[in-house]
Amino acid sequence: MVPEDHPNNQLSRSAWESNAAFWDARMGEGNDWVEMLEWPAVERLLQIQPGERVLDAACGNGLTSRRLANLGAQVTAFDFSPTLIGYAKERSRDYAGRILYRVLDATDGDALLALGGGAYDAALCNMALFDIAEIQPLLEALARLLRAGGRFVFSICHPCFNNTSMALTAEQVDRSGEIITTYAVKVWGYLTPTVQMGAAIIGQPQPQPYFDRPLQVVLGACFQAGFVLDGLEETAFPPDYSANRNPLSWSGKFSDIPPVLVARVRLPR
């Protein structure tokens, strides 16, 4: 458990409280990242069955909670930002009885266990593990909250290619007399876990801390909690995708480099 006065945890909560209104207004019910890179892989790996009980960890404004409910799940969703939970409830008025929202800190294992041991079929954490100061308490709690054989799906910025120690680059090269532009990712840090301030959406009121962890740390925390990995997808925008903005943003020019990783881990039966 990370103490509630842990400086990184407090810094993260303060940032998300400050950014909640901006984030809800800009994110709403989704964007291209959600529709093309995150949700299709999440839905494939979660394989939700109608009537299943599902946890949505660090749910933000409830974007994924509502999508889970639309698949027939009974959803318990939580976030440590009271303001974001307020937006989630406001956006979920038509989901009475299908989504229960709670203000809970994903680093507080004791509070998470109060949600009910062995009561859930599946859990999701969409694009949020890198916002959590310490992920081990969440994973250890999930190992007790899920039923035997229960699965946990998470999506994250790809640790290898899309962290705070990287840059998107473009270079002109001469190939047999033809000048072409090549697009690449330059990475200068990966193995060492770091905490860096950044902006999830350009223009947000306050930067938030990113907790960059290599795959061995993320998956190692899952394995330590008793999960096994049994599903993995790496997603990128298709070659014909154009966001009509700065060419040095994730677009079809980087279609062979995945900015998002989606994984499924499962408890033994």
N, C-alpha and C positions, 0 to 999 in steps of 0.2 A: 504493500500500500504506500502511495506517495502522500506524505502529510499535506493537508490542505493549505499550509503556509509555504509549501515548496515553491521557490521563486519561479521556476519555469512553468509550473502548473498555474500559478496565479497570473503570470504574464500571458499565458495562452487564454485563460478565461477572460481577462480584462480586454484582450484584443478582440475576441469574438463577441463580447458584449458591445464593444464600440462599433464593430462592423456589422452587427446583426441586421439593422434596417437596410443598409446598403446591399448586403449580401442577399437578403430576401427579395429586394426589388430587382436586382440584376439576375439572380438565379431563378426565382419564381418556381416554375414546375420543370425546369430543365434547360439545357443549352446543347450545343453541338457535342461537347465532351460527354455529357450524359447520354445523349441519344445514339452516338456513334461509337464511343470508346468504352463506356462504363456499363450502361444498363443491359445491352444485349448479352454481353458475357456474364454479367451477374445473374441474369434470368436463366441462362443456360446452365450455369453451375449450381445455382440454388435449387432448381427443379421443384418449385413450390407446388404442393398439392393442396386443394381446397380443404379448409378446416384446420390446417397446421398452425401451431403457435410459433411465432417468429419474433425474435428480438432484433431491434434496429438500433445499434450502438452508435452514439455520436450522430444523431439523426438530423441535426440542424433544423431547417424549417419544415421537416417532414416530407420532403420530396420523395425519398425512397419508401417511406412508411406508407404513403398513399398508393404507390405502385405495388407494394407487397399486398396491401389490402385488396387492390383491384384483381390480384391473382387468386384471391380467396383466402388469404391468411388472416389469422387473428394476431394483431401486431401489438407488442409492447415496445415503445420507443423511448429513448432517453438521450439527453444532452446536458452538459454542465452549464449551458447558457440559458438562464431563465427567459431572456428576451427572445432567443430563437425558439424556445418551446412555446412562448406566447404566439409567435407567428405561425408555428406548426399547428397549434390548436385553431387559430383563426382560419387557416386554409383548409382545415379538416372538418369543418362543421357538418359536412354531408357523410361523415364516416363514424357517426356515433355508434358505439358498441363494437366497432371493428378495430379501432386504434386507441390505445391508452398511452398518453404521454406522461413522462416523469422527468423531473429535474434531478439528474444523478451525474456524479463524476465518474468517468470510466477508470480512473486510477484508484477509486475507493472500493476495494474488493468486498469489504463487509457490507456496504450499502448495496452492491450489486447482488450479493447472495440473498438478500432479503426479497428479491424478485421471485424466488421460488426454485429450489433445487430440483433438477430433473424434470422441469415443467415445459421445456421448449424443444421443438423438433429441429429448428434451424436458427441461425443468427447471421446478421449482416453488419458489416462496417464499411460504408462506401466512402472512399477517398477521405479518410479521417485518421487512420493509424499514425500518420506522420504529423498530426496535430496533437497527439497525446504524449505527455511528458514521459510516461512509463507504461509500456504495454503489457508487462507480465501480469499485473493484477487483473486486467481485463481477461486475458486468456485463461488464467487459472480459474477465474470466476465462471467463464463460459464452459469450461470443462465440467463444472458441477451444475450449471444451470441447464445444460442440454441433456436430453435423454441419451441412452446408449446408442451409438451409431449416428448421433446428431451431427450435423455439418455446420461449419462456419465459413462463410465466404467474405473475403475482403478485397477491395480494390484500392490501389495506391498509385501515386506517381512512380513510374518505373525507377527503382533505386539505381540501376546501372546507367540510365540515359537521361533521367529527368529529375535531377536533384539540385540543390543550391550551389553545387560545385561544378557547374557545366555552363556551356554557352552554345547557342545555335549559330552556325557560321555559314557563310557563302564565300566561295573562292572561284575566281576565273582561271581556267586552265586551257592550255593549247593541246588539243588532241588531233594530231595529224593535220594541222593547219586550221582546224575549226576551234574557235574560242567558245567554250561552254562554261556555264556556271554549275558548280557542284555544291550541294548542301550537305552539311555534316554536323555532328555533335562533338564538341570538344569537352572532355571531362578531365578535371584535375584533382578530384577527390572522390573516394568511394568507400574504402574499407573502414575508415575511422568514423564512428558515429559522431555527428556534429549537430549543433543547434544554431540555426541561422535565421535572421529575420527576413521576411519576404512578403509579397503581396499575392494573394490568391487571385484577385481580380484587380487590374490596373485602376487606380483611382480610389480604392477603398480608404476609409478614414485613417486606419492605423495598420501598420505591418504586424504580422503575427509570426510566432516562432515556428519554424519547420524543424522537426526532429528527424533528420536524415539517418537512416540505418541501412547497412548492406543487407542483402538477402539472407546471409547466414545468420544475422541477428534476428530479423523478422521471423524467418521460418524456425530458427532455433528456439525462439520463445514459444512458438506453437508446439514444437516437439517436446519441450520441457513440460508443457502443460498436459501432455498426453495425446495430442492430436497427431494424425498422419496426413501427409499431403496426398490428395488423390485427384486434383484437377488444377490446371493452370492455363491461362490464356494471356497473351501479350497483344495489345491492340494498338493500331495506328490508323490515321486518316487515309482513305483511299487516294490513289494517285491523282484523281480528277477533282479532289476536294480543294476548294479555295475559300478562305474566310474573308476575302476582300479587305485585307488589312496589311500591316507590315509583313513583307515576305519572310522575314526572320521571326515568324511565329510558327507553331506547330501547324502544318498544312500538308497538302499532298506532296509537296517537295521533299518531305521527310517520311514518305509512305513506307519505307523499309526500316524505319527506326521507331520502336514502340514507346510512346510516352506513358502508357498505362499498363499495369500488370494486375490481373485478377486471378485470385487463387481460391481453391476450396480445400479446407482441412476437415478431417472427420475424426470422431471418437470411435474407438473399437466397440464392437457390439458385445 
